[in-house]
Amino acid sequence: MKNIDLIIYDFDGTLCNTLPDIVNSMNVVLKLNGYDAIPYDKVRSFVGSGISKLVERSVYCALAGDNDKLVDPKILDKVTSEMSEHYSQHLMDNSFLYEGCLELLEHFKDLPQIIVSNKPVKMIEAMLKEFGAEQYFDLIVGGDTLDVCKPDPAVWKLVKEKMSLDESPKGFMVGDSVPDLAFAKVSGLTGVACTYGFNDLSVLQKEGADHFINALSELKDLI
């Protein structure tokens, strides 16, 4: 583990399986607004770019493929607000850390470990506290930390400033989504794709990850 400056983790689909609660909240809110529920796997494919994008994609999916029908932005804002509210009250109903997560974080406790996610910071902090994992992280950057989110270069600039990193630090970006692997390229970090997360292997392969892992524990062999 010599000469490694940091390990960056995504949260949803990387450290924690949050999908059951996200799917449930999304469908509850869709129904409240007169839309049909959408399939589990559809919601799964929509996660990764923040709540606003999740809602936008879900609403259009619920329109049964009517791609020519535009949705009033005010409606999207309303559904987004309701989704945030409902989900924040149901964060821990069925979500759980992936097998070996706490052991992995303990294994790398002497290295700077941070989270860069497109999930709101308060949600991440609440879940880490509930899981007893908050002590492992030197920094948490969420989708609401800046006006932009991962993989925008401004997020990487913030990480470098907060962590007092050199211009070209060495480390790993571990995640399960397209934004995660794009962020690895923006930051120049080694991109590790988690095949057990929310995206299909074919999607991750297309993005050109440096390594693929089928379980968090496999990260120990890479670092």
N, C-alpha and C positions, 0 to 999 in steps of 0.2 A: 504493500500500500504506500510505498514511498513515491514522492514527487506527484501526488495527486492533490489538487487544490480543493476539490469539492465534488459531491454527488448531488445532483438535482433529481428530484422525483416529481412526477405528476401525482395527483391524488386519486381521482375517480378512475377505476379500472386498472390502477397500478399498485397502490398501497391498499385501497379499500374497494370492496364491491358494494357500491352505492346504488346499483341499477334497480333493484326491486322497489326501493322507495321513490326513486326518480320516476319510474314508469307509473307507479300508483298515483303519485301527485299529479303528474302530467295528465293522466286520463281523468282523474277527478275534476280537474280544472277545465279540461276540454268539455266534459259533459255539462258542467255548470254553465258553460257559454254556448250550449246548443250544438256542439260538435260531437261526432262519434268518437269513441275510444279508438286508439290505434294499436297495432300489434307490438308486443314486447320487443321484438327484434328491430322494428322500425325506430323505436325510441332509442334503443341501444346504438344504432348507427348515427343518431342525431347528437349524441353527447360528445363533448370535447371542446366546443367553442364558446361556452358560456350559456347562461340561461336564456338570454334574448334570442340567440340563434336556435337553441333547442325549441323554444316556443314557436318561432317563425316556421321552422321546418315541420313541426308537429301540426300546426294549424293547416298548413298547405297540404300535408299528408291526409289530414282528416277531411279535406274537401274532396276526397276520392279521386284525385288526379285531375281535378279541374284547374289545370295550370294557367288558364287564361283569366281566371277570376282573381282580381286583386283584393287584398284584405286591407281595410282601412288601418293605417298605422296606429290610430288611437285604440283600435280593438286589440292590436298586438301588444300595445303598451299595457292595456288593462289585463290581458291574459298573463303577460309577463309578471306584473305586480302580484296577481293572484297566485301564480305558480310559486313565486318566491316566498310568499306568505305561507301557503299551505305546506310547501316542502320544508321550510324552516321549522315547522312544528312537527314534522315527521322524519327528521334526519336519521333517527336511530331505530326506527320500527323493525327493519329487517336487514340493515346494512352491517357489514362485518369486515374486519381486516383480513386480507388474504393469508393463507397458511404460511407461517414462517416469517411474517412481517416484523413482529417485535424482536424476534431473534436476529433478523438481519440488521435492524436498526441498532441493536445492542452490539453486534459484531463490528459495525463501522462507527461506533460512538466517538472514536478518536479522530475521525475525519469530519470536516464541515459537511453537514447534511442540511439541505434546504428543500422546500416544496415550492414549485412554480406551477400553479393550477389556474384554470379559468373559472373556478368555483369561488364564490365570495369568501373572503378571509374569515369572517366570523363563523361561517358554517364549518370551515376546516378546523378552526381552533376549538370549536365546541365538540367536534367529533374526536379530535386528538385527545382532548381532556377526558372524554368519556372512555376512550380506549386505553388511557394511561400512557400515551406516546408523545405528549407535547414536549417533554424534556430533551428529545433527540434532535430537535431542529433549531438551527441557528437563525433561520429566516423563513418566513412564509409570505409568498407573493400570490395574491389572488386575482381574480378577474376584475375586481373593483379597486385594486391598489392604484392603478393608473387609469387614464382615459382610454388606453389601449390595452390589449391583452396579448398573451403568447400566441403566435411567435413574433410579435412586433419587436424590432431591435431595441426599442425604448425599454422593454422589460429586461433585456439582457444588460443594458446600460445601468439600470437600477441595481441589478444583482451585483454587478462588478463594483459599483460605488458602495453599496451596503456591506459587502464582504471584503472590501479593500483588496481586490484582485489585481494582478498584473494584466497587461494588455492581452496576453495570450495564455490564459490559465489552462491547466490540464484537468480534465474531469469527465464525468459521465452525465448524460441526460437520459433518464429512464422513464419511459412512458408507453402508452398503448394507442396513441392516436396520431393522426396526421400533423396537428399542430405541435405535438411533442417532438416529432422527428424533424419538422421544419425548424423548430427552436434549436435543436442540436446543430443544425447547419448554420444558423445565424450566429450561435455562440462559439462554434468551432469545437464543441465538446463531442465526445464519442457517443453516438446515438444507440441506445439499447431499447429494442422493441419488445414489449410484453405481449406474447401471443395469447395469454389467458384473459386479456382485458376485453374491451368493448368493440374492438375492430377485428375484422377477419384478417387472416394471415396474408391473403392476396393484396389487401389494401396496404398493409405494412411493408410488404416486399416491394411494392411499387414505389414507395417513398425512399427506399434505399438505406435502410438501417445498417449500422455497422455490425450489430450483433442481435440475435434473437434469443429470448429466454422463455421457457415454458412454465417457469415457477420463479418466485422471488429468490429462493435459495440459490439458484444458479448464478446469481450476481456475484456471489462469493468467489466463484471460479474465474470470473472475468477481471476482478479487481485485486 
